[in-house]
């Protein structure tokens, strides 16, 4: 017979979505979209022009944030010794500048054609051959082999394309070292993001191909913060990004109404304690002690 009252512990057990290797963060529909563009990554005036220009603000954001958290760095190679995972790296647009800053970067993407494009472009610079490695795989594919491996994870313009954002965050947490940094850039779910991110950017100006984005998959910063904090991250920074189509340039803004960037740090506490779980344990212990008969004395 089911109890009339569901305790917090029971609710947690009933509703919690446990991590499972049978799940995937990859959305097949998104794969089909990017498959058609896999050979266009390095056309600075083509479909990915806005991503090329985004490097002007996202690379310094990552570099400066990481340096502020470190005590030492080498001039000319400020990110030397830093292990970075670039998730959804595509053709390596962000991977390469991070490698040139001295970081050891692993770029992963489920599309083999995109990885081939990235490998080909990397081959033009012998320095990058030593600092960058690419893998055609999903994030969950490397969870077991790369647990607590990376100092930094970058997911730039990725979470709005994944099938399960919470699972994506959990996978990031698993491969990130304690006190490691997670950088995300993505699109807010607002009326303005629909107008400018889809109607204007895709259908009017053609900044990106029609159908690139699905407004239903956009995520508000508050929701992303909640998911991160419930999975052991501390959100340090959230800042707005603004694209100027006339100049093809990005700038920082106080408003996160359309695009935004986020920096979060993985907690160094190995075991995240759920206060509701602890409360249930105490209640169970109290009830057990109360129901036990008094000890017999001899």
N, C-alpha and C positions, 0 to 999 in steps of 0.2 A: 504494500500500500504506500502511495507517495505521500510525503509529508505536506502539510498545508502551507508551510513557510519555507521558502527557498533561501538558504543562508548565502552570504557573500561568497563563501568557498564553493558552494554548489553551483552558483551562478557562473563563477569563473571557470569551473570545470566544464560546464555545459556550453559556454559561449566562446571559450578561448580557441583560436585557430592555431593549432600546433604546427611547427615547422615540419615539412615533409619533403623528402627528396623526389617524390613523385609529382610534385607541383612544379610549375615553371613560371618565371617572370616574363617570358617571351609571348608576345601577342602575334599570332600568325598573320593577321591583317596588316600589322605594322611592318612585318618582314617583307611583305609583298610591295609595300610602298617604297621602301628604301632599296629593294633589289633593283628597281628601275633606275635608281640614281647612283648606284655604287661606283660607276666610272667617272662621276662628275665632282668628286670631293675636292679636288685641287684646282678647280676653275674658280678663281677669286671673283669673277664677275658673273658667275652663273647662279645656279639654284642655291648654293651654299654661301653666297656672298655675305649674308648677314652673320653667319657663324664665323667666317674669316675675320670680319671686323669686330666681332665680340671678343676676340683674343686681346684686343687693346685694353679691355677692362678686366676680363676674367683672369688672365694670366697674372697681372700685378696683384689682383685680389688674393689669389692663391699663394703667390710668392711671399707677399708681405705678411700675410697672416701666419704662414708657417715660420717665417723668420722671427716674428715677434714671440713665437712660442719656443724658439731654440736659443741657446746661449752662444753657439759658435757657428760660423759659416765661412766659406772660402770666397774671397773676392773673385769675381768672374764665374764662379760655379756655386752660387749661393745655396742651391738645393742639393749639393753633393752629400751623399750618404742617406738621402731620403728615398724611401721606397714608396712609389705611387702606383695605384691601380686606377686606370682610366676606363670606366665602365661605359660600354656603348661608344667606343672610340671612333667608330666609322672609319674614315680614311686617315685618321691620325692628326686632324687639324689642331687639337689641343695637346695631344701626346708629344708631338715634336718640340714645340716651344718649351714644354716642361723638361724634356730631355736636354735641351740646349742650356737650361739653367743648372744642369749637373745632376738632376734626379735620375734614379733608376726606375724606369717606367714600364709597366706592363699594360698593354692596351688589349682589351677583349671586346669582341663583337660577334653576335651569332651569325652574321652574314659573311660567308667565305669570300665573296667578291669584294666586299669592303676591306677585308683584311689583306687581300692580294694587292689592292690599290695602295693601302698603307705600307706594305712591305716594299713595293716598287718605289714609292716616293722616298722612303727611308734610305734606300740603297744609294741615293744620290749624295748622301752626306755620311762619310766614313765614321765620323764622331758618333752619330746616332746609332750606328750598328752595335756599339758597345753598351749603350745606355737604354735602348728600347727593345722590347720583345713583344710580339703580337701573337694572340691566340684566337682562333675562331671557336668561341664557346660562349655559354651563358654564364652569368654570375654564379648561379647555383652549382654549375659544373665544377667550380674550383673551391667550393666551400670546404670540403674535407681535406684537400691537399694544401690549402693555404690558410688554415686557421691562425688567427692572430699574426698575420704576416706583414701587413702593410701599415706604414706610418700615415698615409694619406689615401683617401678614396675620392675620386672626382666623378661626378655624374652630371654632366652638363647637357641640358636639353634632352634628358633621357626619361625622367620619371613620368612625364606626360605621355609616354609611349609604352610603358610596361603594363603587363596584365594584372599584376597584384603589387601595389605599392608597399603594403606592409611586409609582405614576404621579401621584397627587394631590400627594404631597410634591415630586416633581420639578417639577410645574407651579408649585407655590408658590415653589420656589427660583428659577424662571425669571422670575417677575414681581416678586420681592422684590429690593430693592437690597442690595448687599453690606453686611453688618453690620446688616441689617434684622431685625426681630423677627417670629417666628411664635408665635402663641398658640393652643393647642388645649385644649379640654375634651372628655372622652369617657369611656367606660366600660371598666373592666378586664374581662378574660376570666377569671373565677374562679367557684367554686361559689357564693360569696356574691352575686356580681353576678347570677347566674341566679336565685337565690332572691328577692333584694330588687328587682332591676332588672326582672325579667320576671314571676315568680309573684306577688309582693306588689304591685308597682307597677301591673301591668297587669290581673291576674286577680282580685286580692283587693280592693285599695283603689281601683282605677280611676283612679290618678293620671294615667296616660296611656292612650290607647286600646289595646285588645288587638291585638297584632300589630305594634305600633310598632317593636319591636326584635327583632333576630335575634341570639341569643347567639353563634352561630358567627362573626358579623362583629365582635364585641367584640375589642379588642386590648390585650394586657398592656402596661404602660408600658415594660418592658424591650424588647419587640419594637418599639414605636414609637420608642424612643430609638435602637435599632440602625438602623432605616430612615432616621431623620433624619441620624444621624452618617455613614452610608454615602452620603448624598446632599449632603454639604457643610454640614451644620448642627452647631452646638455647643449641646448641651442644657444650659441654665443652671439651670432649676428644674423640679422635679416635686413636686406637693403634692396631698394627698388632699382630697376634697370629700365632705361628708356632708349628706344631706337628711333633715330632720325632718318627717314627714308630719302630725304633730299640730299643729305651728305653721306648716307650709308655708314653712319657712325653710331656708337653706343655711348651712353653717359650714365652716371649714377644719379638717382633721384630719391627723395624721401618717400615717394609713393610706391607701394607694391601692388597697385591696382591691376597692372598688366603683367610685366615681367619682374622677377625678383631673384636674388641670390641669397643663399643661406650657408652658414658655417656652423657645424655642430661638432662636439667632441664626445667620443665614447667614454663613458664613466670607467674609472679604474677599479671600481668595485666589481669583483668577479661574480658575485651572486646578488642579483637584484631582489630585494625582499619586498614582497607584496604585503602591505599593512593589513589588508583584509584577511590574508592567509594566516598571518600571525595571530590576529584576533580570534579566528576560528579555532586555531590550535589551543589558545588559552581557554576558550569556552569549552572545548572538548575535554581538556584536562580537568577543568573545574567540575563538569558534569560527571566525569568518570570517578573522581575522588568522592563526590557526593553520593554516588550510587553504590560505592563499595561498602560492604559491611565493616564495622569496626574490627580492628585486629583483636584476636583473643589473647588474653594474658594468661600466662601459666602460673 
